[in-house]
């Protein structure tokens, strides 16, 4: 790398961090605007305790992460009168609460402050890696626009809450960067960390398989030696282990083979994990017998259309594969409800064709074109952040829809 290229890279990185900071300032103002309408409750420190910014950042799953950070995981699964496993901390992966506990021990901060700080710092790291990953594919201007839109997505509020989204994004983008640079062993190590932070090892394994196959097809021009074959196998194995690691740990600690899956089932309306099946019923319940199934048919076609054409060629095989594998994974394991907005945060590659920046020849990546398409989307995203914070994040006692 020449000195000029190095300076340009550093300037780009600092620009990414500055823009991301501006996005977080906007989110902070939104949180502060909604905060006065948050009713004090057990989620905010007690019904008689005034709500502060920090306590407002640790609602919902933040309460579970706080319990884990303070008390760890139970050795015995709680059972209800019917004998079924009840909701308990084993549903939540340990890396984020353990990182938050480490910050608490080092600084003396409370969990809400430590957890939201960990998330905030991880978000900066994720934004920087995302910008670097996209810069070489779509150019600096488009990469900056995509990072800003991702950082302003309605559920991007979670990137500065006591939630694991920012940590998961840091590891996800780090993994994709490692694959992009064929750092197979680095990817393997990150995959193992992902296995302790988010249940996305299976879709990442599919992405890795696609990247390995592309590398194998190009072996004529760039021969593959035995060490690289072994490293590629290690990356695939790392994803497989990532998918099984946390369920295996839960089994080991509790003595119950289904500790993790039984715990996850406790959050389902049916009380059982059912692959794909909840979607048609929920779609009909929300939108009716005609519009519900129609929407379920249209969404996959839209996603495929966004990444399959030449308008997404700059994404290359890895980001295209992630943009398809992750939604399929969500459809398989997730009940379609209000949390679906939050689970869309990792689909940042779809923003590239959305702003017209995915063409291989980089057409449409002038500032004029990018701003013409990006500014309206940015306005919608910021309005969506306010809606998400007011409607989903703010807790209305005694029960409410989760974010």
N, C-alpha and C positions, 0 to 999 in steps of 0.2 A: 504494500500500500504506500503510495507516494505521500509526502507531507501535505500536499494540497487536498488529496482525497481524505486523509485523516482529519484535517480541519473541517472539511465539509461534513464528514460523518459526525464529528462532535457537535457542530453547529446544528445539524439536523436533530440529533439526540436532545440537545438543550431546548430546541423549539418544541419537540414532542412533550417534554416535561412541562414546559411553560403552558402549552395549550391544555394539557391534562389538568394542571393546577387550576386554570381558569374554569374548567368544567366542574371541578370539585367545589370551587367557590360558589358557583351557581347552585349546585346541589345543596350546599350548606345553607344558603339563603332560603331554599325551598323547605328544608327541614325546620329551620327556625320560624318560617311562616306558618307551618302546620302545627308545630309544637304546642302553642297555647291552647289548642283544641283537644290535646291529649288528656283524657281523664286519668288522674292518678289511680293506680291499681297495683295488684301484686306484681304485674309485669314491670312496673316503673319504680319499684322499691317500696311500695306500700301505699294504701289509700290515703294516708295522712302525710305522705312525703311529697313535696313539690317536684314536678317533673323538670329535669334539667336536660340540656342537650345530650349529655353523655348517657343518661338513663334512657333517653328516647332512641338512642342508637342500638340498644340491646333488647329489643322486644322479640316476641315470637321465638324462633329458633335460637336467638341469642340467649334466652333463658336456659335452654338446654346446654348450650356451649358453656355458659357460666357455671352450671352445675358440674359439668365435666371438669372444667378448669379448677374448681374448688374441691371436688370430692371424687373425681375419677369415675370409673364404670363399676356397676354392681356385679358381684360374683353370682348372684342368684337372680333369675328373671322374675319380675313381678307377674303374678297370675290373677285374673279376675275370677268372680264367682263361677263363671262358666268353664274355667280351666284354661282359657286362652291367654296368651302373653299380652300384657298391657303395654302401653307406650312407655318407653324407657330410653336411657342415653345410648344404647347400642345402635340406634338408628343413625347416629351422627359420628362421622369419621374423626379421628383424634388429632390430626396434625394441627388444625387451627386452634382448638382449645389448649393444646399443649404449648404451642408457640405463645399464645396469649398468657398462659400461666408463667412461662419463662420471663416475659416482659413484666408481669406483675411482681415476680420475685426480685427482679433486678432493679425495678424502679419504685415499688411500693404503690403503684397505681391500682385502682379498682378494675374489675374485669371490664365493665363497659368502656372505660377509657383505654385500657390496654388492648382490648379486642378490636375496637374501631381504629386504633392507631396501627395495629398490625395490618388490618385490611387496607387502610389508606396507603401505607408504604408498599404493600404488595401490588396495589393498583398502579402505582407509579412504575414499578418494575414491569408489570404486564404491558402497560402502554408503551414503554420504551422498546421492549422486545417486539411488540406487534409492529411498531413503526419500522424497526430495522428489518423485520421479516418481509413487510410489504414494500419497502422502499426499492428493493432490487427487482421487484416484479411489476409494480405499477407506477413507479416514479415517486419523487418526494412530495409533490403537491397532492396527488391522490392519496398517498399514505397518510398525510396529515389530516386530510378531510375524513378519511375512514376512521382514524383514531378518535377524532373529535366526536363523530357521530356515535361510535361505540361507547365512548365515555359519557355520552349524553342520553343514551338509550333509556327508556322509562324505568326499567329495573336496574339501571346502572347506579341508582342510589345505594344499592347493596355494597358497592365498592368502597364505601366508607362507613359501613355499619358493622356491628359485631357478628358478621356472617362470614362464611368460608368462600364466597364467590371470588373475591379478589385473589386469595391464595390459590384457588383452583385455576384461575385464569393465568396467573404467573407461571404455574407449572405447565399448564396446557400449551401456552405460547412458547415457553422454554423448550418443551418437548418437540413442538413443530419446528422450531429453529434448529434443534439438534438434528432432526431428520433432514432438514433442508441442506445442512452442511455435511451430511453423512457422518455425523459423530454418533455412531451407533451405541457405543458404550455409555456415552453421556446420556443418550436417550434412555438407555436401560436403567440407569440410576434415577433419572427423573420419573420414569414409569413407576418405580417402586415407591417413590414419594407420593405420586398421584394415587397409588393404591391405599394410602393412608389419609387422603384428603377428599376424594370424590370418586363415586362409582362410575368412572368413564373408561376403565381399562379395556372393555370389550370394543367400543367404537374406535378407540385409539389403536387397538390391535388390527382392526380392519384397515385403517389408514396406513399403518406400518407395513402390512402385507402388500398393499398397493405400491408403496414406495419401493419395497424390496423387489417386486416384480418389474417395475420400471427400471430399476438398477440392473436387474438380470438381463433385460432385453437389450440394454446398452453395453453389455459386456464385450461385444466385438470391438467397439471403439475405445472402451475403457475397461480393460481386463479386471477381473475380480480375483484377488488372491485368497488363499485359505484363511488368513486372519480376518479378512473382511467378511467372508462367508460366516465365520464363527461369530463375528460381532453382530451381523444381521440376525442370526439365529438368537443371539442373546437379547436383542431388542424385542423380537417377537415373544420370547419367553418372558421377558420383563412385563409385557402387557398382559400375558396370561396370568402371571403371578399377581399383578395389580388387581385383576378382576376377582381373585380368590382370597387375597391376603386378609382383608378385614373380616369377612365371614369366617375365615379359619381362626383368626385371633379370638373372635367372639365365641366360637365353638370351644376353643381351648380354655378360655377363662371361665365359661359358665358350665361346661360339660354338656351343653345341648347342641347337637349338630345343626339345628335350624335356628339358632339364637338370633342371627341377623335377619333372616327372611321372615321369621315369625314376628320379630319386632317391627319390621317394615309393614307387615300385614296389619298390624294394630292401627296404622294410620289410614287404612283403606276403608271405604264405606262398607264393602262386603266382608271385611275381615280376612280376605284372602288375596294373595298375589295372583293376578290373572293377566297374562300377556295379551296385549292388544284389545281384549274383549270389552273393557269399560268404555272405549271411545264412542262406538255407535250409540249406546244408550245415553251417555252424557250429552252427545251432540243433539240427539233428538229432544232431550229434556231442555236444553238451552235454546235451541233454534227451531224445533218442530220436526215433523216427520219428513218434510221435503228439504228444507234449507240445511238441516243438520247433516244428513248423509251427503248432500251436494257439496258442502264445505269440506267434508272429510275427503271427498274425491278430488277437489280442486287443489287443496293445499299441497299434496305431494307433487302434482303436476307443475305447480308454480315453482316449487323448490328445484325440481329436476330441470325445468326450463331455464331457471336462473343460472345454473352452473354447467349445463350441458353444451351450450352453444359457444360460438367463437367470441361472443361478448364476455365470456368468463375464462378465456384461454390463459390469461395472465395468472390466474389462481394456481395453475398447474395441477398435477394429479393429486398431490397431498391435500391441499385445501379444498379441492373439489370433493375428494373422498370424505373428508371430515364433514363437509356441508351436507352430505347425503347420509353418512353413517350415524351421525349424532341424532338427527331427527328420527331416524328409524329406531334407534335405541330409546329415545324418549317415548315414542309411540308404543314400544313394547312394554316398558316398565312403569310408565307414569300414568296416574289417573288424571285425565284432563280437567283441571280446575284452576283456581285463581293463581296458583304457583307457577303455571306454565309460562307466564310473562318473565319470571325470574330465570327460568331454565333456558330461555332463549339468549341470554347474555353471551354464551360461548360461540354463537353462530356469527361471529364478526366477519368471516369471509363473504357472507352474502351481501354485505354493504358495498363491496367492490363493484359487482355488476349493477347494484341498485343506483350507484352514482355514475354509471357509465364508464368506469375506469378499468374494465377487465379485458379490453382488446389487446392482442399481442403487440400491435404497432403503437399502442398508447394513444390512440385517437381519443378525443374527448377529455383529455387530461389538462387542458389549458385552465388557467384560473377562472376565466369567464365561464366556461362550461361547467366546471366543478362547482363553483359557487351558485350558479343558476339552479343546479339540481340539489346541491347540498344544503343551502340555506333553508329552503322550505322544509326539508327533512329535519334539520336541526331544530327549527321552531316546533315542529310536531313532537320531536323527542323531548324537548324541555317541557312543553305542555303535558306530555305523557308522564314525565317525572313528577310533576305536581299531582296529577291524577293518581299515580301509583302510590305516592306518599300519603295523600289525603284519604284515598279510598281503601287501599290495601294495607299499608304499613301502620297507620294510626289505628290503635286498638280501641274498640268500642265494647266495654264490658256489658254483660258477663261473657258473651261469646261473639266471635266475629269470623269472617272469612280470612284465612291466612294468606300472607303475601307470597 
